[in-house]
Amino acid sequence: MNLTSKTNFVKANISKANKMMSTKPFEQSKPFTKKDYGEVPLYLDTIKATVTAEKDYFNMLRESQKPKPTHIPLDNDMKNELLEGLKKKYDQLSEEYQVSDLILRI
């Protein structure tokens, strides 16, 4: 099965290439001469607005989840009252311990 052809494919390709339409030469655009050169596109403004809204929402959530402060600032009068109460309670407990310790030793 010898398949042969008398067609010269090199010449055929050259003739096809010559018959093809030529393309226009590439023209470079000059971005500095455009009307909107240097302006921020509108879609970026909308994206920026949504991003800031999301940041605010997450900050609000973070603030609401923060633990509330558990300590209460005391002035000197309240501090002195608490210290006196603790000293009285300590003295009372130490007397009870000493009495019970003496009873156990006997």
C-alpha positions as CSV (number, residue, x, y, z in Angstrom):
1,M,0.0,0.0,0.0
2,N,2.1,2.8,-1.2
3,L,0.2,6.0,-1.1
4,T,1.8,8.7,-3.1
5,S,0.8,12.1,-4.2
6,K,2.1,14.4,-6.9
7,T,1.2,17.4,-4.9
8,N,4.1,19.6,-3.7
9,F,3.0,20.6,-0.2
10,V,5.8,23.2,0.2
11,K,4.6,25.2,-2.8
12,A,1.0,24.8,-1.8
13,N,1.7,26.2,1.7
14,I,3.6,29.1,0.2
15,S,0.8,30.0,-2.2
16,K,-1.8,29.8,0.7
17,A,0.3,32.1,2.8
18,N,0.6,34.6,0.0
19,K,-3.2,34.6,-0.5
20,M,-4.0,35.2,3.2
21,M,-5.0,38.7,4.3
22,S,-2.3,40.7,5.9
23,T,-3.0,41.9,9.4
24,K,-2.9,45.5,10.5
25,P,0.3,46.5,12.2
26,F,0.2,46.7,16.0
27,E,-0.5,50.1,17.3
28,Q,0.7,50.9,20.8
29,S,-1.8,52.6,23.0
30,K,-0.6,55.6,25.0
31,P,-2.0,55.2,28.5
32,F,-1.0,58.7,29.6
33,T,-3.2,60.4,27.0
34,K,-6.4,58.6,28.1
35,K,-9.1,60.7,29.8
36,D,-9.4,58.6,32.9
37,Y,-5.6,58.2,33.5
38,G,-4.8,58.3,37.2
39,E,-8.4,58.0,38.4
40,V,-9.5,55.3,40.7
41,P,-12.1,53.0,39.1
42,L,-15.6,52.9,40.5
43,Y,-15.5,49.2,41.3
44,L,-12.5,49.7,43.6
45,D,-14.5,52.3,45.6
46,T,-17.4,49.8,46.1
47,I,-14.9,47.0,47.1
48,K,-13.2,49.3,49.5
49,A,-16.6,50.2,51.1
50,T,-17.5,46.6,51.6
51,V,-14.1,45.7,53.1
52,T,-14.4,48.6,55.6
53,A,-17.9,47.5,56.5
54,E,-16.8,44.0,57.1
55,K,-13.8,45.2,59.2
56,D,-16.2,47.3,61.3
57,Y,-18.5,44.4,61.8
58,F,-15.7,42.1,62.9
59,N,-14.4,44.7,65.2
60,M,-17.8,45.1,66.7
61,L,-18.1,41.3,67.2
62,R,-14.6,41.2,68.8
63,E,-15.5,44.1,71.2
64,S,-18.7,42.3,72.2
65,Q,-16.9,39.1,73.0
66,K,-14.2,40.7,75.1
67,P,-14.6,39.8,78.8
68,K,-15.9,42.5,81.0
69,P,-13.5,43.8,83.7
70,T,-14.0,41.8,86.9
71,H,-12.2,44.1,89.3
72,I,-13.7,47.2,90.9
73,P,-11.5,50.1,91.6
74,L,-11.5,50.8,95.4
75,D,-10.9,54.1,97.1
76,N,-8.9,54.2,100.3
77,D,-11.9,54.1,102.7
78,M,-13.3,50.9,101.1
79,K,-9.8,49.4,101.1
80,N,-9.3,50.1,104.8
81,E,-12.7,48.7,105.7
82,L,-12.0,45.5,103.8
83,L,-8.5,45.1,105.4
84,E,-10.0,45.6,108.9
85,G,-12.7,43.0,108.2
86,L,-10.1,40.5,107.0
87,K,-7.9,41.1,110.0
88,K,-10.8,40.5,112.4
89,K,-11.8,37.3,110.6
90,Y,-8.1,36.1,110.6
91,D,-7.8,36.8,114.4
92,Q,-11.1,34.9,115.0
93,L,-10.0,31.9,113.0
94,S,-6.5,31.8,114.5
95,E,-8.0,31.8,118.0
96,E,-10.4,29.0,117.1
97,Y,-7.5,27.0,115.6
98,Q,-5.3,27.6,118.7
99,V,-8.1,26.5,121.0
100,S,-8.8,23.4,119.0
101,D,-5.1,22.6,118.8
102,L,-4.8,22.8,122.6
103,I,-7.8,20.5,123.1
104,L,-6.3,18.0,120.7
105,R,-3.0,18.0,122.5
106,I,-4.6,17.3,125.9
